[in-house]
């Protein structure tokens, strides 16, 4: 039987919009700085620790990963890839297809609308109302978990099961 794979899709935490700062360089805003560590705690609690992280090079995505990773027991290898920034669903699938076969869980950190479109494209089935909730909105700090049996290169539209959708939020101090 083919191994079970998990693609954990994370939209970066809430960013700021400082005047005169290019989109790629935008940092996290106050809410994002609170929510990103909550994402890390959720990943640990949900047993969704990645073997590899594929992260957009945008500042807000990198900051999201750094703050989430600080909440994990061990830090997996991370690849910061420019092509994940502003990628559409096909570009994201192409990046996922290149994941080494020995990796069982991949954390993909990027941006909408590409991430939301990717989840909707890949999910053939869902547990509970996760697919409907994803259709409605995939907000900042949202985490979707897709599973399937097979290789990374075999992942195709409609072949994954959407097993979880969470939106971890941090507490105001």
C-alpha positions as CSV (number, residue, x, y, z in Angstrom):
1,X,0.0,0.0,0.0
2,X,1.2,3.5,-0.8
3,X,2.3,5.7,2.1
4,X,-0.1,8.2,3.6
5,X,1.0,11.8,2.7
6,X,-0.2,15.0,4.3
7,X,-0.1,18.4,2.7
8,X,-0.6,21.1,5.4
9,X,-1.5,24.4,3.8
10,X,-1.0,27.6,5.8
11,X,-1.9,31.0,4.8
12,X,0.4,33.6,6.3
13,X,-0.7,35.5,9.4
14,X,-2.3,38.9,9.2
15,X,0.0,41.5,7.7
16,X,0.5,45.2,8.0
17,X,0.2,47.7,5.1
18,X,2.9,50.2,5.8
19,X,2.9,53.1,3.4
20,X,5.6,52.9,0.8
21,X,6.5,49.3,1.5
22,X,6.4,46.9,-1.5
23,X,4.0,43.9,-1.2
24,X,6.8,41.3,-0.9
25,X,8.3,43.3,2.0
26,X,5.2,43.8,4.1
27,X,5.6,42.6,7.7
28,X,3.1,41.0,10.0
29,X,0.8,43.3,11.8
30,X,-0.1,43.1,15.5
31,X,-2.8,40.4,15.0
32,X,-0.4,38.4,12.8
33,X,2.3,38.6,15.5
34,X,-0.2,37.1,18.0
35,X,-1.7,34.5,15.7
36,X,1.5,33.0,14.1
37,X,2.6,31.4,17.4
38,X,-0.9,30.0,17.9
39,X,-0.5,28.3,14.5
40,X,2.7,26.6,15.8
41,X,0.9,25.4,18.9
42,X,-2.0,24.1,16.7
43,X,0.4,22.2,14.5
44,X,2.0,20.5,17.5
45,X,-1.3,19.7,19.2
46,X,-2.8,18.4,16.0
47,X,0.2,16.2,15.3
48,X,0.9,18.0,12.0
49,X,4.6,18.4,12.4
50,X,6.1,18.7,8.9
51,X,9.1,16.8,7.6
52,X,9.7,19.8,5.2
53,X,8.5,23.4,5.0
54,X,8.0,25.1,1.6
55,X,7.6,28.8,2.3
56,X,7.1,31.9,0.2
57,X,9.9,34.4,0.4
58,X,7.5,37.2,1.3
59,X,8.5,38.8,4.6
60,X,5.0,38.1,6.2
61,X,5.2,34.4,5.2
62,X,8.8,34.0,6.6
63,X,7.8,35.8,9.8
64,X,4.7,33.5,10.1
65,X,7.0,30.5,9.9
66,X,9.6,31.8,12.3
67,X,7.0,32.5,15.0
68,X,5.1,29.2,14.4
69,X,8.4,27.2,14.4
70,X,9.3,28.7,17.8
71,X,6.4,26.7,19.2
72,X,7.5,23.3,17.9
73,X,9.8,20.9,19.6
74,X,12.1,20.4,16.7
75,X,12.6,22.5,13.5
76,X,12.2,20.8,10.2
77,X,14.2,21.8,7.1
78,X,12.7,24.8,5.3
79,X,13.0,26.0,1.7
80,X,12.1,29.6,1.1
81,X,11.0,29.8,-2.6
82,X,10.1,32.9,-4.5
83,X,7.8,30.9,-6.8
84,X,5.4,30.3,-3.9
85,X,4.9,34.1,-3.7
86,X,1.8,35.0,-5.7
87,X,1.6,31.5,-7.2
88,X,-1.6,30.1,-8.6
89,X,-2.8,26.6,-7.8
90,X,-1.0,25.0,-10.8
91,X,2.3,26.6,-9.8
92,X,1.8,25.4,-6.2
93,X,1.0,21.8,-7.4
94,X,4.2,21.9,-9.5
95,X,6.2,22.9,-6.4
96,X,4.6,20.1,-4.4
97,X,5.3,17.5,-7.1
98,X,9.0,18.2,-6.5
99,X,9.0,17.2,-2.8
100,X,11.4,14.3,-2.1
101,X,9.6,11.0,-1.9
102,X,10.9,10.3,1.7
103,X,8.9,13.3,3.1
104,X,5.5,12.3,4.5
105,X,4.2,15.7,5.7
106,X,4.8,19.0,3.9
107,X,3.9,22.4,5.3
108,X,3.2,24.9,2.5
109,X,3.1,28.5,3.6
110,X,1.9,31.1,1.1
111,X,-0.8,33.4,0.0
112,X,-4.4,33.7,-1.3
113,X,-6.0,33.3,-3.7
114,X,-3.6,30.5,-4.8
115,X,-3.8,28.5,-1.5
116,X,-7.5,28.5,-1.4
117,X,-7.8,27.5,-5.0
118,X,-5.2,24.7,-4.4
119,X,-7.2,23.3,-1.6
120,X,-10.5,23.4,-3.6
121,X,-8.8,21.8,-6.6
122,X,-7.2,18.9,-4.6
123,X,-10.0,18.0,-2.2
124,X,-12.1,15.3,-3.7
125,X,-13.7,14.6,-0.3
126,X,-13.9,16.2,3.1
127,X,-14.5,15.4,6.7
128,X,-17.3,17.6,8.1
129,X,-17.9,21.0,6.7
130,X,-14.2,21.9,6.0
131,X,-14.6,22.1,2.2
132,X,-17.7,24.4,2.5
133,X,-15.8,26.6,5.0
134,X,-12.8,26.7,2.6
135,X,-15.1,27.7,-0.3
136,X,-16.5,30.6,1.8
137,X,-13.2,31.9,3.1
138,X,-9.6,30.9,3.8
139,X,-8.5,33.6,6.2
140,X,-5.1,34.6,7.4
141,X,-3.5,32.0,9.7
142,X,-5.9,29.3,8.3
143,X,-4.5,25.8,8.2
144,X,-5.9,23.1,6.0
145,X,-4.8,19.5,6.1
146,X,-5.1,17.3,2.9
147,X,-4.2,13.6,2.9
148,X,-3.9,10.9,0.3
149,X,-2.0,7.7,-0.5
150,X,0.7,7.9,-3.1
151,X,3.7,10.0,-4.1
152,X,4.0,13.8,-4.1
153,X,4.3,13.7,-7.9
154,X,1.0,11.8,-8.2
155,X,-1.0,14.4,-6.3
156,X,-3.8,15.5,-8.7
157,X,-7.1,17.4,-8.7
158,X,-9.7,15.6,-6.6
159,X,-7.4,13.0,-5.2
160,X,-7.0,14.3,-1.6
161,X,-9.2,14.2,1.5
162,X,-9.5,17.5,3.3
163,X,-9.3,16.2,6.9
164,X,-9.1,19.5,8.9
165,X,-9.5,23.2,8.6
166,X,-8.5,25.4,11.5
167,X,-7.9,29.1,12.1
168,X,-5.7,29.4,15.2
169,X,-5.8,32.7,16.9
170,X,-3.6,34.2,19.6
171,X,-4.9,36.1,22.6
172,X,-4.7,39.8,23.0
173,X,-2.5,40.9,25.8
